[in-house]
């Protein structure tokens, strides 16, 4: 078999293996029927959209295939099965993993700079542009007769470039 055909077959097999995502592991502490029902519920889907995968680049729990995202989805299912409301589930996850777990963090004193930073920078930029456009343009002043005379005297006192002075001959 030609090496290029073998390589193509291996790449095709690897692509198919990667494309087939494993079935989600359901928590063992919840009966399978209840876990399946919770997994399909709109409430779970909404929560999974509001929570961030901690290892992925800007993906929600619903979008992520990472193992940790599966563990977090199972934790949400366990919390839902225990009768906790959405606020309690989010508070539990924030206490455990920090505010980064929230896809849209709530405004608080701790993250006020993150929320206000862009607006402050925009105001600074607008104020700088306004101030720069309001300044009068610098005008070049023509030298007066006294300055021209002084320049002429200074130039007359200097020896010409390349000329040899009397002192250097001795």
PyMOL CGO cylinders between C-alpha atoms (Angstrom):
from pymol import cmd
from pymol.cgo import CYLINDER

trace = [
    CYLINDER, 0.00, 0.00, 0.00, 1.27, 3.45, -0.86, 0.3, 1, 1, 1, 1, 1, 1,
    CYLINDER, 1.27, 3.45, -0.86, 2.31, 5.64, 2.08, 0.3, 1, 1, 1, 1, 1, 1,
    CYLINDER, 2.31, 5.64, 2.08, 0.03, 8.51, 0.97, 0.3, 1, 1, 1, 1, 1, 1,
    CYLINDER, 0.03, 8.51, 0.97, -3.04, 6.22, 0.86, 0.3, 1, 1, 1, 1, 1, 1,
    CYLINDER, -3.04, 6.22, 0.86, -2.14, 4.79, 4.28, 0.3, 1, 1, 1, 1, 1, 1,
    CYLINDER, -2.14, 4.79, 4.28, -1.72, 8.29, 5.71, 0.3, 1, 1, 1, 1, 1, 1,
    CYLINDER, -1.72, 8.29, 5.71, -5.07, 9.39, 4.28, 0.3, 1, 1, 1, 1, 1, 1,
    CYLINDER, -5.07, 9.39, 4.28, -6.79, 6.33, 5.77, 0.3, 1, 1, 1, 1, 1, 1,
    CYLINDER, -6.79, 6.33, 5.77, -5.24, 6.99, 9.19, 0.3, 1, 1, 1, 1, 1, 1,
    CYLINDER, -5.24, 6.99, 9.19, -6.27, 10.66, 9.10, 0.3, 1, 1, 1, 1, 1, 1,
    CYLINDER, -6.27, 10.66, 9.10, -9.82, 9.71, 8.12, 0.3, 1, 1, 1, 1, 1, 1,
    CYLINDER, -9.82, 9.71, 8.12, -10.07, 7.18, 10.94, 0.3, 1, 1, 1, 1, 1, 1,
    CYLINDER, -10.07, 7.18, 10.94, -8.66, 9.68, 13.46, 0.3, 1, 1, 1, 1, 1, 1,
    CYLINDER, -8.66, 9.68, 13.46, -11.11, 12.36, 12.30, 0.3, 1, 1, 1, 1, 1, 1,
    CYLINDER, -11.11, 12.36, 12.30, -14.07, 10.02, 12.72, 0.3, 1, 1, 1, 1, 1, 1,
    CYLINDER, -14.07, 10.02, 12.72, -12.90, 8.99, 16.18, 0.3, 1, 1, 1, 1, 1, 1,
    CYLINDER, -12.90, 8.99, 16.18, -12.57, 12.61, 17.27, 0.3, 1, 1, 1, 1, 1, 1,
    CYLINDER, -12.57, 12.61, 17.27, -15.91, 13.61, 15.73, 0.3, 1, 1, 1, 1, 1, 1,
    CYLINDER, -15.91, 13.61, 15.73, -17.81, 11.07, 17.80, 0.3, 1, 1, 1, 1, 1, 1,
    CYLINDER, -17.81, 11.07, 17.80, -18.07, 12.71, 21.18, 0.3, 1, 1, 1, 1, 1, 1,
    CYLINDER, -18.07, 12.71, 21.18, -18.50, 10.29, 24.06, 0.3, 1, 1, 1, 1, 1, 1,
    CYLINDER, -18.50, 10.29, 24.06, -21.94, 10.07, 25.62, 0.3, 1, 1, 1, 1, 1, 1,
    CYLINDER, -21.94, 10.07, 25.62, -22.20, 12.29, 28.69, 0.3, 1, 1, 1, 1, 1, 1,
    CYLINDER, -22.20, 12.29, 28.69, -21.53, 10.54, 31.99, 0.3, 1, 1, 1, 1, 1, 1,
    CYLINDER, -21.53, 10.54, 31.99, -24.51, 10.96, 34.26, 0.3, 1, 1, 1, 1, 1, 1,
    CYLINDER, -24.51, 10.96, 34.26, -24.04, 11.23, 38.01, 0.3, 1, 1, 1, 1, 1, 1,
    CYLINDER, -24.04, 11.23, 38.01, -24.40, 7.86, 39.71, 0.3, 1, 1, 1, 1, 1, 1,
    CYLINDER, -24.40, 7.86, 39.71, -26.08, 9.38, 42.76, 0.3, 1, 1, 1, 1, 1, 1,
    CYLINDER, -26.08, 9.38, 42.76, -29.20, 10.26, 40.72, 0.3, 1, 1, 1, 1, 1, 1,
    CYLINDER, -29.20, 10.26, 40.72, -31.52, 7.66, 39.16, 0.3, 1, 1, 1, 1, 1, 1,
    CYLINDER, -31.52, 7.66, 39.16, -30.89, 7.46, 35.41, 0.3, 1, 1, 1, 1, 1, 1,
    CYLINDER, -30.89, 7.46, 35.41, -34.45, 8.47, 34.45, 0.3, 1, 1, 1, 1, 1, 1,
    CYLINDER, -34.45, 8.47, 34.45, -34.36, 11.55, 36.67, 0.3, 1, 1, 1, 1, 1, 1,
    CYLINDER, -34.36, 11.55, 36.67, -30.88, 12.54, 35.41, 0.3, 1, 1, 1, 1, 1, 1,
    CYLINDER, -30.88, 12.54, 35.41, -32.02, 12.19, 31.78, 0.3, 1, 1, 1, 1, 1, 1,
    CYLINDER, -32.02, 12.19, 31.78, -35.12, 14.30, 32.47, 0.3, 1, 1, 1, 1, 1, 1,
    CYLINDER, -35.12, 14.30, 32.47, -33.06, 17.00, 34.21, 0.3, 1, 1, 1, 1, 1, 1,
    CYLINDER, -33.06, 17.00, 34.21, -30.49, 16.94, 31.40, 0.3, 1, 1, 1, 1, 1, 1,
    CYLINDER, -30.49, 16.94, 31.40, -33.20, 17.63, 28.82, 0.3, 1, 1, 1, 1, 1, 1,
    CYLINDER, -33.20, 17.63, 28.82, -34.93, 20.32, 30.90, 0.3, 1, 1, 1, 1, 1, 1,
    CYLINDER, -34.93, 20.32, 30.90, -34.92, 23.95, 29.80, 0.3, 1, 1, 1, 1, 1, 1,
    CYLINDER, -34.92, 23.95, 29.80, -33.73, 24.95, 33.26, 0.3, 1, 1, 1, 1, 1, 1,
    CYLINDER, -33.73, 24.95, 33.26, -30.58, 22.82, 32.92, 0.3, 1, 1, 1, 1, 1, 1,
    CYLINDER, -30.58, 22.82, 32.92, -29.92, 24.13, 29.40, 0.3, 1, 1, 1, 1, 1, 1,
    CYLINDER, -29.92, 24.13, 29.40, -30.26, 27.73, 30.63, 0.3, 1, 1, 1, 1, 1, 1,
    CYLINDER, -30.26, 27.73, 30.63, -27.90, 27.09, 33.55, 0.3, 1, 1, 1, 1, 1, 1,
    CYLINDER, -27.90, 27.09, 33.55, -25.37, 25.38, 31.29, 0.3, 1, 1, 1, 1, 1, 1,
    CYLINDER, -25.37, 25.38, 31.29, -25.42, 28.50, 29.07, 0.3, 1, 1, 1, 1, 1, 1,
    CYLINDER, -25.42, 28.50, 29.07, -24.79, 30.78, 32.07, 0.3, 1, 1, 1, 1, 1, 1,
    CYLINDER, -24.79, 30.78, 32.07, -21.84, 28.81, 33.46, 0.3, 1, 1, 1, 1, 1, 1,
    CYLINDER, -21.84, 28.81, 33.46, -18.32, 28.81, 32.01, 0.3, 1, 1, 1, 1, 1, 1,
    CYLINDER, -18.32, 28.81, 32.01, -16.08, 25.81, 31.42, 0.3, 1, 1, 1, 1, 1, 1,
    CYLINDER, -16.08, 25.81, 31.42, -13.04, 26.47, 33.59, 0.3, 1, 1, 1, 1, 1, 1,
    CYLINDER, -13.04, 26.47, 33.59, -10.50, 24.91, 31.21, 0.3, 1, 1, 1, 1, 1, 1,
    CYLINDER, -10.50, 24.91, 31.21, -11.87, 26.01, 27.83, 0.3, 1, 1, 1, 1, 1, 1,
    CYLINDER, -11.87, 26.01, 27.83, -11.28, 29.24, 26.01, 0.3, 1, 1, 1, 1, 1, 1,
    CYLINDER, -11.28, 29.24, 26.01, -14.47, 31.18, 26.56, 0.3, 1, 1, 1, 1, 1, 1,
    CYLINDER, -14.47, 31.18, 26.56, -16.96, 28.32, 26.22, 0.3, 1, 1, 1, 1, 1, 1,
    CYLINDER, -16.96, 28.32, 26.22, -20.07, 27.63, 28.25, 0.3, 1, 1, 1, 1, 1, 1,
    CYLINDER, -20.07, 27.63, 28.25, -20.71, 24.29, 29.94, 0.3, 1, 1, 1, 1, 1, 1,
    CYLINDER, -20.71, 24.29, 29.94, -23.23, 23.52, 27.20, 0.3, 1, 1, 1, 1, 1, 1,
    CYLINDER, -23.23, 23.52, 27.20, -20.63, 24.02, 24.44, 0.3, 1, 1, 1, 1, 1, 1,
    CYLINDER, -20.63, 24.02, 24.44, -17.62, 22.35, 26.04, 0.3, 1, 1, 1, 1, 1, 1,
    CYLINDER, -17.62, 22.35, 26.04, -16.53, 18.74, 25.62, 0.3, 1, 1, 1, 1, 1, 1,
    CYLINDER, -16.53, 18.74, 25.62, -13.83, 18.95, 28.30, 0.3, 1, 1, 1, 1, 1, 1,
    CYLINDER, -13.83, 18.95, 28.30, -13.87, 16.39, 31.09, 0.3, 1, 1, 1, 1, 1, 1,
    CYLINDER, -13.87, 16.39, 31.09, -14.12, 19.11, 33.74, 0.3, 1, 1, 1, 1, 1, 1,
    CYLINDER, -14.12, 19.11, 33.74, -17.14, 20.59, 31.94, 0.3, 1, 1, 1, 1, 1, 1,
    CYLINDER, -17.14, 20.59, 31.94, -18.81, 17.17, 32.17, 0.3, 1, 1, 1, 1, 1, 1,
    CYLINDER, -18.81, 17.17, 32.17, -18.03, 17.07, 35.89, 0.3, 1, 1, 1, 1, 1, 1,
    CYLINDER, -18.03, 17.07, 35.89, -19.50, 20.56, 36.34, 0.3, 1, 1, 1, 1, 1, 1,
    CYLINDER, -19.50, 20.56, 36.34, -22.64, 19.59, 34.40, 0.3, 1, 1, 1, 1, 1, 1,
    CYLINDER, -22.64, 19.59, 34.40, -23.01, 16.58, 36.71, 0.3, 1, 1, 1, 1, 1, 1,
    CYLINDER, -23.01, 16.58, 36.71, -22.59, 18.84, 39.73, 0.3, 1, 1, 1, 1, 1, 1,
    CYLINDER, -22.59, 18.84, 39.73, -25.37, 21.08, 38.39, 0.3, 1, 1, 1, 1, 1, 1,
    CYLINDER, -25.37, 21.08, 38.39, -27.57, 17.99, 37.88, 0.3, 1, 1, 1, 1, 1, 1,
    CYLINDER, -27.57, 17.99, 37.88, -26.87, 16.83, 41.47, 0.3, 1, 1, 1, 1, 1, 1,
    CYLINDER, -26.87, 16.83, 41.47, -27.73, 20.28, 42.81, 0.3, 1, 1, 1, 1, 1, 1,
    CYLINDER, -27.73, 20.28, 42.81, -30.94, 20.37, 40.76, 0.3, 1, 1, 1, 1, 1, 1,
    CYLINDER, -30.94, 20.37, 40.76, -31.90, 16.89, 41.97, 0.3, 1, 1, 1, 1, 1, 1,
    CYLINDER, -31.90, 16.89, 41.97, -31.32, 18.04, 45.55, 0.3, 1, 1, 1, 1, 1, 1,
    CYLINDER, -31.32, 18.04, 45.55, -33.96, 20.75, 45.03, 0.3, 1, 1, 1, 1, 1, 1,
    CYLINDER, -33.96, 20.75, 45.03, -31.72, 23.79, 44.92, 0.3, 1, 1, 1, 1, 1, 1,
    CYLINDER, -31.72, 23.79, 44.92, -32.78, 26.81, 42.87, 0.3, 1, 1, 1, 1, 1, 1,
    CYLINDER, -32.78, 26.81, 42.87, -30.64, 28.48, 40.20, 0.3, 1, 1, 1, 1, 1, 1,
    CYLINDER, -30.64, 28.48, 40.20, -29.27, 31.15, 42.58, 0.3, 1, 1, 1, 1, 1, 1,
    CYLINDER, -29.27, 31.15, 42.58, -28.20, 28.51, 45.12, 0.3, 1, 1, 1, 1, 1, 1,
    CYLINDER, -28.20, 28.51, 45.12, -26.51, 26.44, 42.41, 0.3, 1, 1, 1, 1, 1, 1,
    CYLINDER, -26.51, 26.44, 42.41, -24.60, 29.45, 41.08, 0.3, 1, 1, 1, 1, 1, 1,
    CYLINDER, -24.60, 29.45, 41.08, -23.63, 30.53, 44.60, 0.3, 1, 1, 1, 1, 1, 1,
    CYLINDER, -23.63, 30.53, 44.60, -22.33, 27.01, 45.33, 0.3, 1, 1, 1, 1, 1, 1,
    CYLINDER, -22.33, 27.01, 45.33, -20.21, 26.97, 42.17, 0.3, 1, 1, 1, 1, 1, 1,
    CYLINDER, -20.21, 26.97, 42.17, -18.91, 30.52, 42.76, 0.3, 1, 1, 1, 1, 1, 1,
    CYLINDER, -18.91, 30.52, 42.76, -17.93, 29.59, 46.32, 0.3, 1, 1, 1, 1, 1, 1,
    CYLINDER, -17.93, 29.59, 46.32, -16.09, 26.56, 45.01, 0.3, 1, 1, 1, 1, 1, 1,
    CYLINDER, -16.09, 26.56, 45.01, -14.50, 27.92, 41.81, 0.3, 1, 1, 1, 1, 1, 1,
    CYLINDER, -14.50, 27.92, 41.81, -14.73, 31.72, 42.00, 0.3, 1, 1, 1, 1, 1, 1,
    CYLINDER, -14.73, 31.72, 42.00, -16.64, 34.22, 39.87, 0.3, 1, 1, 1, 1, 1, 1,
    CYLINDER, -16.64, 34.22, 39.87, -14.86, 33.02, 36.73, 0.3, 1, 1, 1, 1, 1, 1,
    CYLINDER, -14.86, 33.02, 36.73, -17.34, 30.13, 36.58, 0.3, 1, 1, 1, 1, 1, 1,
    CYLINDER, -17.34, 30.13, 36.58, -20.12, 32.62, 35.76, 0.3, 1, 1, 1, 1, 1, 1,
    CYLINDER, -20.12, 32.62, 35.76, -20.22, 33.35, 32.04, 0.3, 1, 1, 1, 1, 1, 1,
    CYLINDER, -20.22, 33.35, 32.04, -21.66, 36.80, 32.78, 0.3, 1, 1, 1, 1, 1, 1,
    CYLINDER, -21.66, 36.80, 32.78, -20.32, 37.83, 36.22, 0.3, 1, 1, 1, 1, 1, 1,
    CYLINDER, -20.32, 37.83, 36.22, -22.53, 40.08, 38.29, 0.3, 1, 1, 1, 1, 1, 1,
    CYLINDER, -22.53, 40.08, 38.29, -21.45, 43.62, 39.06, 0.3, 1, 1, 1, 1, 1, 1,
    CYLINDER, -21.45, 43.62, 39.06, -19.94, 43.93, 42.53, 0.3, 1, 1, 1, 1, 1, 1,
    CYLINDER, -19.94, 43.93, 42.53, -17.40, 46.05, 44.35, 0.3, 1, 1, 1, 1, 1, 1,
    CYLINDER, -17.40, 46.05, 44.35, -14.73, 43.39, 43.67, 0.3, 1, 1, 1, 1, 1, 1,
    CYLINDER, -14.73, 43.39, 43.67, -15.04, 43.62, 39.91, 0.3, 1, 1, 1, 1, 1, 1,
    CYLINDER, -15.04, 43.62, 39.91, -16.14, 47.25, 39.54, 0.3, 1, 1, 1, 1, 1, 1,
    CYLINDER, -16.14, 47.25, 39.54, -12.91, 48.18, 37.75, 0.3, 1, 1, 1, 1, 1, 1,
    CYLINDER, -12.91, 48.18, 37.75, -13.58, 45.53, 35.10, 0.3, 1, 1, 1, 1, 1, 1,
    CYLINDER, -13.58, 45.53, 35.10, -17.06, 46.90, 34.44, 0.3, 1, 1, 1, 1, 1, 1,
    CYLINDER, -17.06, 46.90, 34.44, -16.13, 50.60, 34.61, 0.3, 1, 1, 1, 1, 1, 1,
    CYLINDER, -16.13, 50.60, 34.61, -12.69, 50.35, 32.98, 0.3, 1, 1, 1, 1, 1, 1,
    CYLINDER, -12.69, 50.35, 32.98, -13.79, 50.52, 29.33, 0.3, 1, 1, 1, 1, 1, 1,
    CYLINDER, -13.79, 50.52, 29.33, -16.06, 53.51, 29.97, 0.3, 1, 1, 1, 1, 1, 1,
    CYLINDER, -16.06, 53.51, 29.97, -13.31, 55.36, 31.87, 0.3, 1, 1, 1, 1, 1, 1,
    CYLINDER, -13.31, 55.36, 31.87, -10.79, 54.71, 29.10, 0.3, 1, 1, 1, 1, 1, 1,
    CYLINDER, -10.79, 54.71, 29.10, -13.28, 55.91, 26.49, 0.3, 1, 1, 1, 1, 1, 1,
    CYLINDER, -13.28, 55.91, 26.49, -13.89, 59.14, 28.45, 0.3, 1, 1, 1, 1, 1, 1,
    CYLINDER, -13.89, 59.14, 28.45, -10.14, 59.72, 28.79, 0.3, 1, 1, 1, 1, 1, 1,
    CYLINDER, -10.14, 59.72, 28.79, -9.69, 59.23, 25.04, 0.3, 1, 1, 1, 1, 1, 1,
    CYLINDER, -9.69, 59.23, 25.04, -12.56, 61.58, 24.16, 0.3, 1, 1, 1, 1, 1, 1,
    CYLINDER, -12.56, 61.58, 24.16, -11.27, 64.22, 26.58, 0.3, 1, 1, 1, 1, 1, 1,
    CYLINDER, -11.27, 64.22, 26.58, -7.74, 63.95, 25.15, 0.3, 1, 1, 1, 1, 1, 1,
    CYLINDER, -7.74, 63.95, 25.15, -8.95, 64.33, 21.56, 0.3, 1, 1, 1, 1, 1, 1,
    CYLINDER, -8.95, 64.33, 21.56, -11.18, 67.26, 22.53, 0.3, 1, 1, 1, 1, 1, 1,
    CYLINDER, -11.18, 67.26, 22.53, -8.34, 68.99, 24.35, 0.3, 1, 1, 1, 1, 1, 1,
    CYLINDER, -8.34, 68.99, 24.35, -5.90, 68.47, 21.48, 0.3, 1, 1, 1, 1, 1, 1,
    CYLINDER, -5.90, 68.47, 21.48, -8.33, 69.89, 18.93, 0.3, 1, 1, 1, 1, 1, 1,
    CYLINDER, -8.33, 69.89, 18.93, -9.15, 72.91, 21.10, 0.3, 1, 1, 1, 1, 1, 1,
    CYLINDER, -9.15, 72.91, 21.10, -5.51, 74.08, 21.42, 0.3, 1, 1, 1, 1, 1, 1,
    CYLINDER, -5.51, 74.08, 21.42, -4.46, 76.95, 19.19, 0.3, 1, 1, 1, 1, 1, 1,
    CYLINDER, -4.46, 76.95, 19.19, -1.91, 75.97, 16.59, 0.3, 1, 1, 1, 1, 1, 1,
    CYLINDER, -1.91, 75.97, 16.59, 1.64, 76.99, 17.43, 0.3, 1, 1, 1, 1, 1, 1,
    CYLINDER, 1.64, 76.99, 17.43, 2.71, 79.91, 15.23, 0.3, 1, 1, 1, 1, 1, 1,
    CYLINDER, 2.71, 79.91, 15.23, 6.28, 80.41, 14.17, 0.3, 1, 1, 1, 1, 1, 1,
    CYLINDER, 6.28, 80.41, 14.17, 7.53, 83.87, 15.02, 0.3, 1, 1, 1, 1, 1, 1,
    CYLINDER, 7.53, 83.87, 15.02, 9.82, 85.63, 12.62, 0.3, 1, 1, 1, 1, 1, 1,
    CYLINDER, 9.82, 85.63, 12.62, 13.12, 86.69, 14.14, 0.3, 1, 1, 1, 1, 1, 1,
    CYLINDER, 13.12, 86.69, 14.14, 13.31, 90.40, 14.81, 0.3, 1, 1, 1, 1, 1, 1,
    CYLINDER, 13.31, 90.40, 14.81, 16.15, 92.70, 13.67, 0.3, 1, 1, 1, 1, 1, 1,
    CYLINDER, 16.15, 92.70, 13.67, 17.97, 92.50, 17.00, 0.3, 1, 1, 1, 1, 1, 1,
    CYLINDER, 17.97, 92.50, 17.00, 18.13, 88.67, 16.90, 0.3, 1, 1, 1, 1, 1, 1,
    CYLINDER, 18.13, 88.67, 16.90, 19.31, 88.74, 13.28, 0.3, 1, 1, 1, 1, 1, 1,
    CYLINDER, 19.31, 88.74, 13.28, 22.08, 91.20, 14.16, 0.3, 1, 1, 1, 1, 1, 1,
    CYLINDER, 22.08, 91.20, 14.16, 23.20, 89.00, 17.06, 0.3, 1, 1, 1, 1, 1, 1,
    CYLINDER, 23.20, 89.00, 17.06, 23.30, 85.94, 14.81, 0.3, 1, 1, 1, 1, 1, 1,
    CYLINDER, 23.30, 85.94, 14.81, 25.39, 87.87, 12.27, 0.3, 1, 1, 1, 1, 1, 1,
    CYLINDER, 25.39, 87.87, 12.27, 27.89, 88.93, 15.01, 0.3, 1, 1, 1, 1, 1, 1,
    CYLINDER, 27.89, 88.93, 15.01, 28.22, 85.35, 16.27, 0.3, 1, 1, 1, 1, 1, 1,
    CYLINDER, 28.22, 85.35, 16.27, 28.80, 84.03, 12.77, 0.3, 1, 1, 1, 1, 1, 1,
    CYLINDER, 28.80, 84.03, 12.77, 31.40, 86.73, 12.04, 0.3, 1, 1, 1, 1, 1, 1,
    CYLINDER, 31.40, 86.73, 12.04, 33.38, 85.84, 15.21, 0.3, 1, 1, 1, 1, 1, 1,
    CYLINDER, 33.38, 85.84, 15.21, 33.64, 82.13, 14.34, 0.3, 1, 1, 1, 1, 1, 1,
    CYLINDER, 33.64, 82.13, 14.34, 36.42, 81.03, 12.02, 0.3, 1, 1, 1, 1, 1, 1,
    CYLINDER, 36.42, 81.03, 12.02, 35.28, 79.53, 8.74, 0.3, 1, 1, 1, 1, 1, 1,
    CYLINDER, 35.28, 79.53, 8.74, 34.92, 75.78, 8.71, 0.3, 1, 1, 1, 1, 1, 1,
    CYLINDER, 34.92, 75.78, 8.71, 38.16, 74.13, 7.67, 0.3, 1, 1, 1, 1, 1, 1,
    CYLINDER, 38.16, 74.13, 7.67, 40.22, 77.30, 8.18, 0.3, 1, 1, 1, 1, 1, 1,
    CYLINDER, 40.22, 77.30, 8.18, 43.39, 76.96, 10.21, 0.3, 1, 1, 1, 1, 1, 1,
    CYLINDER, 43.39, 76.96, 10.21, 43.80, 79.40, 13.08, 0.3, 1, 1, 1, 1, 1, 1,
    CYLINDER, 43.80, 79.40, 13.08, 47.07, 81.15, 13.91, 0.3, 1, 1, 1, 1, 1, 1,
    CYLINDER, 47.07, 81.15, 13.91, 47.48, 79.24, 17.17, 0.3, 1, 1, 1, 1, 1, 1,
    CYLINDER, 47.48, 79.24, 17.17, 47.48, 75.84, 15.48, 0.3, 1, 1, 1, 1, 1, 1,
    CYLINDER, 47.48, 75.84, 15.48, 50.41, 76.83, 13.20, 0.3, 1, 1, 1, 1, 1, 1,
    CYLINDER, 50.41, 76.83, 13.20, 52.82, 77.48, 16.03, 0.3, 1, 1, 1, 1, 1, 1,
]
cmd.load_cgo(trace, "trace")
